[in-house]
Amino acid sequence: MAHIRPFRAGDEPALADICLRTADSGADATGLLDDDDLWAEIFVLPYVARHPDLAFVVESDDGRVVGYIVSAPDTAAFEEWFRAEWWPRHSARWPRPPAERSRQDGILQYAYGRGRADVPYSAQYPAHLHIDLLPEAQGQGWGRRLIDMLVAELQGRGVPGLHLVATADNAGALSFYPRVGFTPLPSSAGVQAFGRALA
Ligand SMILES: CC(C)(COP(=O)(O)OP(=O)(O)OC[C@H]1O[C@@H](n2cnc3c(N)ncnc32)[C@H](O)[C@@H]1OP(=O)(O)O)[C@@H](O)C(=O)NCCC(=O)NCCS
């Protein structure tokens, strides 16, 4: 039976693969950048490195990991850790681009900028999340169950709110979050943020 279980060490390659295969506004991002590995090093692996106890996975009938939710309970602290400790490990492999000439340059500039500016939304909604399911696992209630699981865990720790930022052209995500308790927040061009109070 497919089920949700806590993240465990060794799941990282499966999480990186799911991240890549859903990173282009919900669609497969394979081959979009010069280096497919970059997505996971920014959007999923730092979370399970820093907060493995706030990550849950969907395991299929045949024992494969087909989806995940990861989170940081204190976004400002997480961004600071990302800047000071996580990203420097990657700066030799992916140097800072001098200008934004490609999509990869834009993503690298985002990574280099993390922890260097005020974090929007974090006063009211200190935690943030990333959730991704392979197409085979979508539309069966796993997304809602993963959100419920994370919300219960964060509530147990007294975290007052949770947010996330989706790309504005991710139609599936824009439909999903309001159905699972999130409210749209004022957002920059090209993205749509959502928040949910947990008190
Ligand atoms: C977005 C995503 C996490 C939703 O998870 P899911 O398991 O497919 O969604 P669920 O089956 O739990 O659906 C929960 C509710 O959202 C709605 N919903 C989910 N996906 C939807 C879609 N693509 N279009 C319209 N409604 C959708 C469902 O109808 C359901 O509503 P209801 O319970 O009121 O009937 C998942 O589809 C996914 O991983 N997509 C690709 C990666 C991605 O875009 N991640 C988010 C990045 S911000």
The ligand as an SDF file (V2000), in Angstrom:
LIG
                    3D

 48 50  0  0  0  0  0  0  0  0999 V2000
    0.5110   20.6270   -6.6800 C   0  0  0  0  0  0  0  0  0  0  0  0
    0.5480   19.2560   -6.0080 C   0  0  0  0  0  0  0  0  0  0  0  0
    1.4870   19.2790   -4.7910 C   0  0  0  0  0  0  0  0  0  0  0  0
   -0.8810   18.9200   -5.4950 C   0  0  0  0  0  0  0  0  0  0  0  0
   -0.8790   17.6520   -4.8850 O   0  0  0  0  0  0  0  0  0  0  0  0
   -1.9670   16.5500   -5.3390 P   0  0  0  0  0  0  0  0  0  0  0  0
   -1.7400   15.3360   -4.5240 O   0  0  0  0  0  0  0  0  0  0  0  0
   -1.9030   16.4120   -6.8020 O   0  0  0  0  0  0  0  0  0  0  0  0
   -3.3300   17.2520   -4.8860 O   0  0  0  0  0  0  0  0  0  0  0  0
   -4.5400   16.5660   -4.0660 P   0  0  0  0  0  0  0  0  0  0  0  0
   -4.9690   15.3360   -4.8230 O   0  0  0  0  0  0  0  0  0  0  0  0
   -4.1590   16.3910   -2.6490 O   0  0  0  0  0  0  0  0  0  0  0  0
   -5.6450   17.6650   -4.2230 O   0  0  0  0  0  0  0  0  0  0  0  0
   -6.0840   18.5090   -3.1420 C   0  0  0  0  0  0  0  0  0  0  0  0
   -7.0850   19.5150   -3.6960 C   0  0  0  0  0  0  0  0  0  0  0  0
   -6.4300   20.3830   -4.6420 O   0  0  0  0  0  0  0  0  0  0  0  0
   -7.0770   20.2970   -5.8970 C   0  0  0  0  0  0  0  0  0  0  0  0
   -6.0340   20.2430   -6.9370 N   0  0  0  0  0  0  0  0  0  0  0  0
   -4.8360   19.6120   -6.8810 C   0  0  0  0  0  0  0  0  0  0  0  0
   -4.1710   19.7370   -8.0380 N   0  0  0  0  0  0  0  0  0  0  0  0
   -4.9900   20.4310   -8.8480 C   0  0  0  0  0  0  0  0  0  0  0  0
   -4.8750   20.8480  -10.2010 C   0  0  0  0  0  0  0  0  0  0  0  0
   -3.7690   20.5740  -10.9420 N   0  0  0  0  0  0  0  0  0  0  0  0
   -5.9050   21.5400  -10.7470 N   0  0  0  0  0  0  0  0  0  0  0  0
   -7.0280   21.8180  -10.0320 C   0  0  0  0  0  0  0  0  0  0  0  0
   -7.1820   21.4440   -8.7260 N   0  0  0  0  0  0  0  0  0  0  0  0
   -6.1810   20.7480   -8.1680 C   0  0  0  0  0  0  0  0  0  0  0  0
   -7.8160   18.9810   -5.8970 C   0  0  0  0  0  0  0  0  0  0  0  0
   -8.9110   19.0010   -6.7720 O   0  0  0  0  0  0  0  0  0  0  0  0
   -8.2240   18.8510   -4.4610 C   0  0  0  0  0  0  0  0  0  0  0  0
   -9.3780   19.6260   -4.1990 O   0  0  0  0  0  0  0  0  0  0  0  0
  -10.5840   19.0610   -3.2810 P   0  0  0  0  0  0  0  0  0  0  0  0
   -9.9470   18.2160   -2.2120 O   0  0  0  0  0  0  0  0  0  0  0  0
  -11.2030   20.2920   -2.7630 O   0  0  0  0  0  0  0  0  0  0  0  0
  -11.4180   18.2610   -4.1990 O   0  0  0  0  0  0  0  0  0  0  0  0
    0.9910   18.1460   -6.9880 C   0  0  0  0  0  0  0  0  0  0  0  0
    0.0440   18.0270   -8.0390 O   0  0  0  0  0  0  0  0  0  0  0  0
    2.3810   18.3430   -7.5630 C   0  0  0  0  0  0  0  0  0  0  0  0
    3.3590   17.9380   -6.9660 O   0  0  0  0  0  0  0  0  0  0  0  0
    2.4990   18.9710   -8.7600 N   0  0  0  0  0  0  0  0  0  0  0  0
    3.7810   19.1250   -9.4480 C   0  0  0  0  0  0  0  0  0  0  0  0
    4.8170   19.8970   -8.6550 C   0  0  0  0  0  0  0  0  0  0  0  0
    4.3130   21.2410   -8.1860 C   0  0  0  0  0  0  0  0  0  0  0  0
    3.7510   22.0180   -8.9340 O   0  0  0  0  0  0  0  0  0  0  0  0
    4.5620   21.5120   -6.8820 N   0  0  0  0  0  0  0  0  0  0  0  0
    4.1850   22.7630   -6.2520 C   0  0  0  0  0  0  0  0  0  0  0  0
    5.2190   23.7960   -6.4890 C   0  0  0  0  0  0  0  0  0  0  0  0
    4.7930   25.3490   -5.7230 S   0  0  0  0  0  0  0  0  0  0  0  0
  1  2  1  0
  2  3  1  0
  2  4  1  0
  2 36  1  0
  4  5  1  0
  5  6  1  0
  6  7  2  0
  6  8  1  0
  6  9  1  0
  9 10  1  0
 10 11  2  0
 10 12  1  0
 10 13  1  0
 13 14  1  0
 14 15  1  0
 15 16  1  0
 15 30  1  0
 16 17  1  0
 17 18  1  0
 17 28  1  0
 18 19  1  0
 18 27  1  0
 19 20  2  0
 20 21  1  0
 21 22  1  0
 21 27  2  0
 22 23  1  0
 22 24  2  0
 24 25  1  0
 25 26  2  0
 26 27  1  0
 28 29  1  0
 28 30  1  0
 30 31  1  0
 31 32  1  0
 32 33  2  0
 32 34  1  0
 32 35  1  0
 36 37  1  0
 36 38  1  0
 38 39  2  0
 38 40  1  0
 40 41  1  0
 41 42  1  0
 42 43  1  0
 43 44  2  0
 43 45  1  0
 45 46  1  0
 46 47  1  0
 47 48  1  0
M  END
$$$$
